[in-house]
Amino acid sequence: MFRFDDSEAARELAERARALMDEVVLPLEREVEGGTTISEDDVEALREAAREYGVYAPQVSEEYGGMGYAFDDLLPTFEQAGRSLLGPTAMRVDAPDEGNMHLLEMHGSERQKAEYLEPLVAGDISSGFSMTEPMQGAGSDPKMIRTTAERDTAEQRSTSPDPPEADKDGDEWVIDGHKWWTTNGVEADVLLVFARTDGEAHPYQGCSVFVVPSDADGVGIERDIPHLGGDPIGSTHAEITYDGVRVPEENLLGTEGAGFRHVQERLGPARLTHCMRFSGMASRALTVARSYLDEREAFGTPLSDKQHPRFELARRETELQAARALVRQAADAIAAGEKARLEVSMSKVFTANVTQEAVDTALQFCGANGIGKDLPLADFYESIRAFRIVDGADEVHLRTVADHVFEETDPDELDPVTRFGQ
Ligand SMILES: Cc1cc2nc3c(=O)[nH]c(=O)nc-3n(C[C@H](O)[C@H](O)[C@H](O)COP(=O)(O)OP(=O)(O)OC[C@H]3O[C@@H](n4cnc5c(N)ncnc54)[C@H](O)[C@@H]3O)c2cc1C
C-alpha cells in the first residue's frame, strides 16, 4: 500500500497504536450494543491499555504526562485512533481536550498547567472550548463576538458604593455572554472562554481567552443541544450562559488582546488532527465495505466481482490517499513553524468531503447492514456530517483557498478572445 515519508519514530508509534486498535479498541467497540454509550470504567480501561501499549497522549510533552512526539510524527497515529470513535478517547487525543491541552501547554501559566493541563492529560478532568455564540454572535465570522470580559480592579471595588460579591483582593475579570455548541460543555470541569476584552479595538486585537472553572458562580449550563451524531462516548454540545462570571486576573490564558492569535494557534493544528482522525474513519469504513463485498453474494457472484463497487471503492481509496498526502504537507508546514493557513484550509475542506463520500459509499455497499448499528458505519455516517461545519464550514475554508487562487491572474491568456465590437 501507499507509503508516506513518515519518520521511523512516527511509524513505530503508529504500529503500537495499530496494535492497541486491533487488539483492544475494536474488540470492545464490537461488543458495545449499537446506539448505546460506553461506561466510565470502559473509558478508564481503554486509557490504561493505551498506557500499556505506549500510545497515551503522545502529543503532550513528557513533563505534563504525555510522550512528547513532534507534531508531524503524530499523523499516522491519529489516523489509527480515528479507525474507531473510541480510539481518540483511549489515546487521549480526543477533541476538544486535545486542542485545549495544546493551547494550555503553549500559553498556560505554571499555575494553569498544574491545575488544569496535568489533570487533563491524566484524564482526571475534561474541558470545553467556548467560542461559538447564538445569532447574531460569533459563528463562521468570529469577529461578530458579543461575549465580553471586563477588568474589575481591587481599587475600583474599594471605591464602589455597592461593591460586588468578590472575595478576593486582587484584580478580576467579569465575563458576560452566551455561548453554544461547546463540545463536552455539560461534563467539562474547565471551560476555555473566548471573549472581547477591548470594545474599541478591532476584534483581532481586542479579544482574549479565559480559563473558567465550570462551577464558577454565573456559569449556566442551559442544555445539551439535541443533535445528529452517533457517539458511543456520549459527549455533549452545550448551550452555556456566562452571567457576571468572576475569575481572577491570573485566569487570563496567554496575552491580553491576543485571543484571535491564540485561537488560530489552537485551531490550525486541531483542524489537521481532526483530518487525521477522520482519515482513519474513512479507511476503516472502506475496509468494512471491502470485507462485506467480498463475502456477500448476489446474482451469482460475490459483490466484490462487480465492476461498479470495485470502481467506486477504487475512487474513494484514491481520494483518501490524496487527502492524507495533503494533510501531511500541511502538518510539515506547521511543524516548520509556518501558519499554513492555505494548506490547512485545503486539507480541512478536502478531507471532510472525501471522508463523507467514503463513509457514504461504504454504507451504501453494505446494504441494510450499513444502516444498522451492528457495524460502525451508521455512527460514522452520523458523525462525519458535522465535520463539514465544525472548525470552520466548507465555505469559510473555500473562501481562504479562493483568496489565494484569485491572487494571480494573467490578462495575456485572454489576448486571443474577441471582445464585443472588436
Ligand atoms: C458537532 C459540533 C461541535 C462543535 N463544537 C464546538 C466547540 O466545541 N466550541 C465552539 O466554540 N464551537 C463549536 N461548534 C460550532 C462550530 O464551530 C460552528 O457551528 C461553525 O463555526 C459555524 O458557525 P455557525 O454554526 O454559527 O454557522 P453560521 O455562521 O450561521 O453559517 C451558516 C452556514 O453559512 C455558510 N457560510 C458561512 N460563511 C460563508 C461565506 N463566507 N460564504 C459562503 N457561505 C458561508 C456555511 O455553509 C455555514 O455552515 C461545534 C459545531 C458542531 C456542529
The ligand as a Tripos MOL2 file, in Angstrom:
@<TRIPOS>MOLECULE
LIG
   53    58     1     0     0
SMALL
NO_CHARGES

@<TRIPOS>ATOM
      1 C1        -20.7730   18.9190   16.4190 C.3       1 LIG1
      2 C2        -20.3090   20.3240   16.6090 C.ar      1 LIG1
      3 C3        -19.3770   20.6220   17.5960 C.ar      1 LIG1
      4 C4        -18.9630   21.9300   17.8230 C.ar      1 LIG1
      5 N1        -18.0880   22.2010   18.8410 N.ar      1 LIG1
      6 C5        -17.7720   23.4920   19.1320 C.ar      1 LIG1
      7 C6        -16.9600   23.8040   20.2660 C.ar      1 LIG1
      8 O1        -16.5160   22.9220   20.9990 O.2       1 LIG1
      9 N2        -16.7210   25.1090   20.5300 N.ar      1 LIG1
     10 C7        -17.2000   26.1200   19.7590 C.ar      1 LIG1
     11 O2        -16.9270   27.2700   20.0650 O.2       1 LIG1
     12 N3        -17.9670   25.8480   18.6590 N.ar      1 LIG1
     13 C8        -18.2650   24.5680   18.3400 C.ar      1 LIG1
     14 N4        -19.0740   24.2830   17.2560 N.ar      1 LIG1
     15 C9        -19.5900   25.3790   16.4490 C.3       1 LIG1
     16 C10       -18.9270   25.4860   15.0760 C.3       1 LIG1
     17 O3        -17.6060   25.9150   15.1950 O.3       1 LIG1
     18 C11       -19.8110   26.4550   14.2650 C.3       1 LIG1
     19 O4        -21.0230   25.7780   14.0210 O.3       1 LIG1
     20 C12       -19.1710   26.8840   12.9410 C.3       1 LIG1
     21 O5        -18.0940   27.7430   13.1580 O.3       1 LIG1
     22 C13       -20.2080   27.5980   12.0580 C.3       1 LIG1
     23 O6        -20.8260   28.6360   12.7590 O.3       1 LIG1
     24 P1        -22.4400   28.7310   12.7760 P.3       1 LIG1
     25 O7        -22.9960   27.4210   13.2080 O.co2     1 LIG1
     26 O8        -22.8180   29.9270   13.5720 O.co2     1 LIG1
     27 O9        -22.8390   28.9090   11.2610 O.3       1 LIG1
     28 P2        -23.1670   30.2870   10.5180 P.3       1 LIG1
     29 O10       -22.0990   31.2860   10.7860 O.co2     1 LIG1
     30 O11       -24.5630   30.6620   10.8370 O.co2     1 LIG1
     31 O12       -23.0480   29.8380    8.9880 O.3       1 LIG1
     32 C14       -24.0490   29.0110    8.3860 C.3       1 LIG1
     33 C15       -23.5550   28.4640    7.0700 C.3       1 LIG1
     34 O13       -23.3360   29.5510    6.1720 O.3       1 LIG1
     35 C16       -22.3470   29.1940    5.2240 C.3       1 LIG1
     36 N5        -21.3200   30.2620    5.1880 N.ar      1 LIG1
     37 C17       -20.7130   30.8440    6.2390 C.ar      1 LIG1
     38 N6        -19.8390   31.7820    5.8330 N.ar      1 LIG1
     39 C18       -19.8930   31.7950    4.4830 C.ar      1 LIG1
     40 C19       -19.2390   32.5620    3.4640 C.ar      1 LIG1
     41 N7        -18.3180   33.4870    3.7510 N.pl3     1 LIG1
     42 N8        -19.5700   32.3170    2.1670 N.ar      1 LIG1
     43 C20       -20.4890   31.3840    1.8550 C.ar      1 LIG1
     44 N9        -21.1490   30.6240    2.7650 N.ar      1 LIG1
     45 C21       -20.8500   30.8440    4.0580 C.ar      1 LIG1
     46 C22       -21.7650   27.8550    5.6590 C.3       1 LIG1
     47 O14       -22.3570   26.8380    4.8840 O.3       1 LIG1
     48 C23       -22.2150   27.7370    7.1000 C.3       1 LIG1
     49 O15       -22.3500   26.3790    7.5130 O.3       1 LIG1
     50 C24       -19.4880   22.9780   17.0140 C.ar      1 LIG1
     51 C25       -20.4120   22.6730   15.9910 C.ar      1 LIG1
     52 C26       -20.8210   21.3680   15.7890 C.ar      1 LIG1
     53 C27       -21.8280   21.0860   14.7120 C.3       1 LIG1
@<TRIPOS>BOND
     1     1     2 1
     2     2     3 ar
     3     2    52 ar
     4     3     4 ar
     5     4     5 ar
     6     4    50 ar
     7     5     6 ar
     8     6     7 ar
     9     6    13 1
    10     7     8 2
    11     7     9 ar
    12     9    10 ar
    13    10    11 2
    14    10    12 ar
    15    12    13 ar
    16    13    14 ar
    17    14    15 1
    18    14    50 ar
    19    15    16 1
    20    16    17 1
    21    16    18 1
    22    18    19 1
    23    18    20 1
    24    20    21 1
    25    20    22 1
    26    22    23 1
    27    23    24 1
    28    24    25 2
    29    24    26 1
    30    24    27 1
    31    27    28 1
    32    28    29 2
    33    28    30 1
    34    28    31 1
    35    31    32 1
    36    32    33 1
    37    33    34 1
    38    33    48 1
    39    34    35 1
    40    35    36 1
    41    35    46 1
    42    36    37 ar
    43    36    45 ar
    44    37    38 ar
    45    38    39 ar
    46    39    40 ar
    47    39    45 ar
    48    40    41 1
    49    40    42 ar
    50    42    43 ar
    51    43    44 ar
    52    44    45 ar
    53    46    47 1
    54    46    48 1
    55    48    49 1
    56    50    51 ar
    57    51    52 ar
    58    52    53 1
@<TRIPOS>SUBSTRUCTURE
     1 LIG1         1 GROUP 0 **** ****
